[in-house]
Amino acid sequence: MRRHASSGSPFEAAFGFARAVRIGNRIVVAGTGPVEPDGSTTPGDAAAQAERCCTIICAAITELGGSPLDVVRTRMLLTDPADQDAVGAVHARFFGAARPAATMAGTAWLCRPEWRVEIEAEAVIGD
């Protein structure tokens, strides 16, 4: 059975995707930018934006029956390599107990010019 979760981001309908999809015991969360409920960008530095991304990710995983402890893979995209320690510290607060395989990479741009970070995740529920 295929289930979807939505964060309410305006990009989901406009671009034709779901925030997260669960098939069986696997949950895949799309690249998640720092979008507030009203569609605006989370203000602040990369750490504040990463906090918002991780909050959205965890909400989607929870909605589909998982938890942050089920996360097995994350990918963090940064527009400035100087933000890696701040974003890494936020990642550790949300996912450190699960210790997922993680990638942090630089990119020239994200969907909005003010975004400094975008994060995606995968979770597997149970064995």
C-alpha positions in Angstrom: 0.0 0.0 0.0 1.3 3.5 -0.9 0.7 6.4 1.5 1.6 10.0 1.2 2.3 12.8 3.7 2.1 16.5 2.9 3.7 19.4 4.7 1.5 22.0 2.9 4.4 23.5 1.0 3.2 25.3 -2.1 5.9 23.4 -4.1 4.2 20.1 -3.5 1.1 20.9 -5.6 2.9 23.1 -8.1 5.7 20.6 -8.8 3.5 17.4 -8.4 5.2 15.6 -5.6 4.5 14.4 -2.0 6.6 15.5 1.0 7.0 11.8 1.9 5.9 8.4 0.5 5.6 5.2 2.5 5.6 1.9 0.7 5.7 -1.1 3.0 8.2 -0.4 5.8 10.1 2.2 3.8 9.5 6.0 4.0 11.2 8.3 1.6 11.1 12.1 2.3 11.7 14.5 -0.5 14.3 17.2 -0.4 12.9 19.6 2.2 13.6 23.3 2.3 13.0 25.7 5.1 9.4 26.6 4.3 7.0 28.0 6.9 3.3 27.1 7.1 2.4 30.3 5.2 4.8 29.4 2.4 7.5 31.9 3.4 11.1 31.0 4.0 12.3 30.4 7.5 14.2 33.5 8.6 17.7 33.3 10.0 20.9 31.5 9.5 21.6 28.0 8.1 21.0 26.4 11.6 17.6 28.0 11.9 16.7 26.8 8.4 18.1 23.3 9.1 16.0 23.2 12.2 12.8 23.9 10.1 13.8 21.3 7.5 14.3 18.6 10.2 11.1 19.5 11.9 9.2 19.1 8.6 10.9 15.8 7.9 10.2 14.3 11.3 6.5 15.4 11.1 6.2 13.6 7.8 7.9 10.4 9.0 5.7 10.4 12.2 2.5 11.0 10.1 3.4 7.8 8.1 4.0 5.7 11.3 7.7 6.1 11.8 10.0 8.1 14.1 13.4 9.8 13.8 14.9 6.7 15.2 13.9 4.9 12.0 16.0 7.2 9.8 18.7 5.3 7.9 19.8 7.9 5.3 20.0 11.7 5.1 21.3 14.1 2.5 22.1 17.7 3.3 22.6 20.2 0.6 24.3 23.5 1.5 24.9 26.6 -0.6 27.8 27.7 1.6 30.4 25.3 3.0 31.0 27.5 6.0 27.5 26.3 7.2 28.5 22.7 7.6 29.2 22.7 11.3 26.0 24.5 12.2 23.9 22.3 10.0 25.7 19.2 11.2 24.9 20.1 14.8 21.2 20.4 14.0 21.3 17.1 12.2 22.9 15.5 15.2 20.1 16.8 17.5 17.4 15.3 15.4 19.0 12.1 14.0 22.1 11.5 16.1 20.5 8.7 18.1 19.7 6.8 14.9 23.1 7.6 13.3 22.0 7.3 9.7 24.3 7.1 6.7 24.5 10.8 5.8 25.8 12.9 3.0 26.5 16.7 3.1 27.3 18.3 -0.2 27.6 21.8 -1.6 25.4 23.1 -4.4 25.3 26.3 -6.4 21.6 27.0 -5.7 18.4 25.7 -4.2 14.8 26.5 -5.1 14.7 29.9 -3.5 17.8 32.2 -3.4 17.5 32.7 0.4 17.6 29.0 1.2 20.9 28.0 2.6 20.0 24.3 3.2 17.8 21.5 1.9 17.6 18.1 3.5 16.1 14.7 2.5 15.7 11.5 4.5 14.8 7.9 4.3 13.5 5.7 7.1 12.9 2.0 7.5 10.5 0.9 10.1 11.3 -2.4 11.9 13.8 -5.0 10.8 
